[in-house]
Every structure is written in structure tokens, then in C-alpha cells.
Amino acid sequence: MKSFSKSGIFKDYASIADIVVDSLRIFSEFKIEFESFKKEKKFNFGRIDTLEKELFVLKDATHALFRAESAEKKEIKETDLYDLIISSIFHEMLHLKEYIYILDKYEPSFSILEKKLEDRELEHFKKDFLRHSREMVGEAKLGLPLKVQGINELVDDAIMHLGQIIKVNSFNSHLLRSIYVSRNLVETIYGENGLEILYDLIYEGGWIEGYFLVAESFEKSGFYEETAEILVNIISRAEMLDKEHKQYKTHRDFIERSRLELKSLKEKMGEA
């Protein structure tokens, strides 16, 4: 669905939602590979190859959406920075994949060849080839851990930028529902109760406002069962609210609104 922004530029909200969810998925996949590398000290080339291809698609998506907006404005926004950081992660991933390929595929063959030739008198060009091969393997061995650490830092930066993009588009119903449906990915990035941590970063009313807005969005789209489930979850936590919390009154207001919305929804479902 497309709509005019305040600047008069068409914004494709479905694309923003797709970019956010794809980013969460790719970052989640990378974090899994990063943690595995820290334990095993090696990568699975096939999984990194797949991750690089997914980043290529995401890079093209951010180019298409965000650079089209940049052409119509002068100021720098979070989307411009995010587009650049995704491109940076993609190109760094290409380098990482090359290092992995050299160590997985090239080094074993080179080691066998070098052992077979070590007692022979070789022409200069063959010696040069062996020297170049040692340097290439050595560079991959030294460069791989540094490269993966650098990518991890870029991903952490990207997650911060992504949070700002989500906040700016927090009114977007499609994005609201997409993030809620993808809450397992959110937890992979933000940890246990990650969705509520994200809501606390975005909304003045914190997690309870986030859930309420998602419930409203589901109801407007006709997803009544999903709406009721979220409202019941909000109401069930009424007695757990922290009275000392600075947003306690706001939280209580959302509890009451949830009760009213649930009552109205049950009447509507009964009529249906």
C-alpha cells in the first residue's frame, strides 16, 4: 500500500515492513553463525554463501526504496545511513566468503601440492606461485577472524539504525503486524522478551502501548481472533503493573482501553 508522506513523496509501506523483517531475519542468521564461529573457529561456506545472497537482495531493496526518497530531499536521514550500512555489510560479507573459500577449498589442495614439490628443483615461476599461494592462505587465516568481528560490529550498528527506522514508521499498520508476527526474530536480536524491549524503545507507553496498537491494527484488518488474544494478554497483566513506574498511569489507561476494546470486539464477533 502506498501513501503520501508529509513531504509529498510516495512511501511504500509494505516495502518498509519487508525491509525491516528481512533485516531482522538476516541479522538473526548472522548472529547464529557468529556464535558458532566463536565456538568452532570455522564457518560453513554454504550458509555464508546463502547469507551473502540474501544480503544482496536486501541491499537492492534498500537502494530501490531509500535512494528514491533521497533524490527528492536534501537532508540526511536514518534511511540514508541504513542503506549505506547494508551495502557495507554486503561487501564485507563478500570478502569473508572469499576467505572461507580459500581456507576450505584452496588450502588443502595447495598443501598437498606443496608437499609433493618440496624436494624438487623448481623453475622460478613455480616458486613464485608457491610463495604467492602461501601469502594468500596466510592472509585468509589472519584476515578471517578480523573480518567476521568487523561484520559483527557493523550488524550491531545496523540494528541501532533499524530501531530508529522502526520508530519513525511506528504508525505503519503493516509494519506493526509484521514485527509482531516476527517476534521470534526480534527476540533473537534483542534477547528474551525482545518484542517488549523494542516497544519500550519506540513508544512512550512502552510495551503495553505497542501491544495495544498491534491489536488495533489487527482489528481494523479483520483479524479478530489475533486481536482478542493480544487484548487478553494485556488485561491479564493488570495486577503485575509496577505502581512506581513513571508510566504507571499510562499503563492503567491502556488496560482499561483494552477491556473496553475486548468487550466491543466480543459483541462484534457475536453479531458476526
Buried (B, 14 or more C-beta within 10 A) or exposed (E): EEEEEEEEEEBBBEBBBBBBBBBBBBBBBBBEBBEBBEEEEEBBBEBBBEBBEBBEEBBEBBBEBBEEBBEEEEEEBBBBBBBEBBBBBBEBBEBBBBBBBBBBEBBEEBEEEEEEBEEEEEEEEEEEBBEEBEEBBEEBEEBBEEBBEBBBEBBEBBBEBBBBBBEBBBEBBBBBBBBBEBBEBBBBBBEEBBBBBBBBBBBEBBBBBBBBBBBBBBBEEEBBEBBBEBBEEBBEBBEEBEEEEEBEEBBBBBBEBBBEBBEEBEEEEEEE
